[in-house]
Amino acid sequence: MKIEYTLENIDFLEYHLYSASKSKSIKKKRFKSRIVIPILYSMIGFYFLLNDSKLITFWIFIIFGLLWFLFYPLYSKKTYRKHYEKHVEEHYENRINTPIEMIINTDYIASKDHSAEEKIKVSEFDKLTELQNHFVLELKRGVSYMIPKKSIMNIDEFKKKFLELNIPYNDELNWKWK
């Protein structure tokens, strides 16, 4: 099976956002940021309540802590997206809109673009993940290929080919960046 495609900014962006959403360290960092700041606001509010005895100062800090907790996911979502948009613009400018050819064989998967050719044994692939607009073909060493669905003629045949190669399939059709 042969697939020819090009990747655009949005393809690289979706890959990075998907990877970030699955990263344990990024999940942990986002969770800590969401929890620690409201706790600090609450502690400062209690400090003012105990030392200043002004109830309004206490409530202001408590309200800021609650607002942070409630709105941090939106802020974080937007901040990470902007970060990865800049990252893609800076680091992928030479790979955007360049033709890529992928050949899927029973023993190996070969990929060729303007700068390199690669031939990887099928046994080195970890899984095929299906997103709404892309397939992510992951290697055991952590490298991935992003394949836009629009470049695949027959998606069912594509998935079937990977199942025949004993590469596990992962359905993430409902994944969204949050």
C-alpha positions as MATLAB code, in Angstrom:
seq = 'MKIEYTLENIDFLEYHLYSASKSKSIKKKRFKSRIVIPILYSMIGFYFLLNDSKLITFWIFIIFGLLWFLFYPLYSKKTYRKHYEKHVEEHYENRINTPIEMIINTDYIASKDHSAEEKIKVSEFDKLTELQNHFVLELKRGVSYMIPKKSIMNIDEFKKKFLELNIPYNDELNWKWK';
ca = [
       0.000    0.000    0.000;
       1.312    3.421   -0.952;
       0.167    6.727    0.544;
       1.220   10.172   -0.590;
       0.454   13.194    1.566;
       1.609   16.580    2.797;
       1.442   17.963    6.296;
       0.251   21.462    7.130;
       0.644   23.575   10.278;
      -2.647   22.273   11.669;
      -1.456   18.668   11.306;
       1.702   19.272   13.336;
      -0.274   21.313   15.861;
      -2.828   18.547   16.389;
      -0.038   16.012   16.830;
       1.655   18.110   19.519;
      -1.603   18.828   21.339;
      -2.518   15.137   21.245;
       0.922   14.168   22.567;
       0.686   16.798   25.309;
      -2.748   15.541   26.358;
      -1.294   12.031   26.793;
       1.913   13.134   28.559;
       1.959   12.275   32.275;
       4.298   15.152   33.099;
       2.158   17.759   31.324;
      -1.026   16.413   32.931;
       0.690   16.604   36.320;
       1.950   20.146   35.675;
      -1.486   21.376   34.590;
      -3.144   19.704   37.583;
      -0.648   21.263   40.015;
      -1.135   24.704   38.494;
      -4.877   24.363   38.836;
      -4.712   23.318   42.501;
      -1.694   25.140   43.996;
      -2.681   28.719   43.072;
      -6.158   28.523   44.687;
      -4.587   27.002   47.803;
      -2.129   29.911   47.980;
      -4.953   32.441   47.520;
      -6.904   30.707   50.305;
      -3.897   30.705   52.645;
      -3.321   34.421   52.027;
      -7.038   35.052   52.626;
      -6.910   33.164   55.938;
      -3.772   35.079   56.918;
      -5.593   38.377   56.394;
      -8.659   37.057   58.214;
      -6.600   36.047   61.266;
      -4.294   39.074   61.369;
      -6.319   41.917   59.916;
      -9.808   40.734   60.839;
     -11.241   42.286   57.680;
     -13.686   39.850   56.227;
     -13.740   41.542   52.816;
     -10.010   40.867   52.214;
     -10.532   37.214   53.109;
     -13.430   36.880   50.663;
     -11.554   38.654   47.861;
      -8.729   36.112   48.056;
     -11.153   33.182   48.322;
     -13.071   34.429   45.261;
      -9.827   34.877   43.270;
      -8.826   31.326   44.219;
     -12.183   29.951   43.075;
     -12.063   31.920   39.837;
      -8.579   30.585   39.144;
      -9.728   27.020   39.801;
     -12.760   27.419   37.526;
     -11.126   29.281   34.639;
      -7.616   27.806   34.657;
      -8.542   24.966   32.236;
      -9.601   27.556   29.622;
      -6.479   29.626   30.219;
      -4.237   26.562   30.110;
      -5.872   25.243   26.938;
      -5.305   28.558   25.159;
      -1.744   28.987   26.474;
      -0.591   25.513   25.443;
      -2.201   25.917   22.027;
      -0.362   29.222   21.455;
       2.890   27.648   22.632;
       2.588   24.743   20.202;
       1.511   27.028   17.336;
       4.737   29.011   17.788;
       6.725   25.794   18.143;
       5.347   24.439   14.859;
       6.038   27.710   13.037;
       9.637   27.802   14.297;
      10.635   24.159   13.980;
       8.608   22.732   11.102;
       8.755   25.450    8.453;
      10.896   23.239    6.174;
       8.520   20.267    6.508;
       5.230   22.052    5.895;
       3.568   21.339    2.543;
       6.374   19.046    1.395;
       5.322   15.762   -0.203;
       5.722   12.588    1.837;
       5.448    9.087    0.473;
       4.761    6.120    2.728;
       4.923    2.504    1.578;
       3.375   -0.111    3.841;
       4.779   -3.562    3.223;
       4.440   -6.843    5.140;
       7.997   -6.588    6.544;
       8.596   -2.860    6.790;
       7.116    0.613    6.474;
       9.120    3.050    4.374;
       8.793    6.804    4.466;
      10.375    9.270    2.059;
      10.315   13.052    1.960;
      12.497   15.794    0.463;
      15.288   15.305    2.999;
      15.340   11.654    4.047;
      14.297    8.086    3.446;
      13.497    5.685    6.237;
      12.720    1.979    6.296;
      11.451    0.587    9.601;
      10.618   -3.005   10.488;
       6.944   -3.581   11.245;
       7.928   -5.065   14.632;
       9.201   -1.603   15.702;
       5.735   -0.035   15.552;
       3.765    0.248   18.769;
       0.231    1.216   17.695;
      -1.983    3.029   15.235;
      -4.200    5.666   16.837;
      -7.165    7.093   14.980;
      -8.113   10.695   15.692;
     -10.933   12.606   14.075;
      -8.798   13.930   11.181;
      -5.569   11.945   11.445;
      -3.913    8.643   12.115;
      -0.943    8.612   14.467;
       1.432    5.740   13.793;
       3.622    5.355   16.874;
       6.959    3.597   17.101;
       8.187    1.874   20.258;
      11.060    4.371   20.525;
       8.613    7.279   20.900;
       8.674    8.697   17.368;
       5.367    9.050   15.534;
       4.051    9.593   12.039;
       1.007   11.800   11.540;
      -1.056   10.771    8.527;
      -3.999   12.983    7.485;
      -7.163   11.000    6.770;
      -7.906   13.140    3.731;
      -4.918   11.552    1.968;
      -6.167    7.981    2.451;
      -8.461    6.630   -0.246;
      -9.971    3.765    1.738;
      -9.780    4.189    5.513;
     -11.186    0.744    6.300;
      -8.595   -0.920    4.082;
      -5.884    1.215    5.732;
      -6.903    0.097    9.241;
      -7.244   -3.507    8.079;
      -3.677   -3.430    6.716;
      -2.303   -2.476   10.131;
      -4.374   -5.122   11.885;
      -2.927   -7.683    9.455;
       0.546   -6.464   10.436;
      -0.338   -7.057   14.136;
      -0.033   -3.365   14.971;
      -2.635   -2.589   17.653;
      -5.384   -0.117   16.796;
      -6.397    2.612   19.256;
      -9.692    4.477   18.748;
      -9.429    8.123   19.882;
     -12.116    9.536   17.579;
     -13.639   11.493   20.481;
     -10.329   13.108   21.497;
     -10.375   16.902   21.742;
      -7.790   19.289   23.120;
      -8.946   20.505   26.529;
];
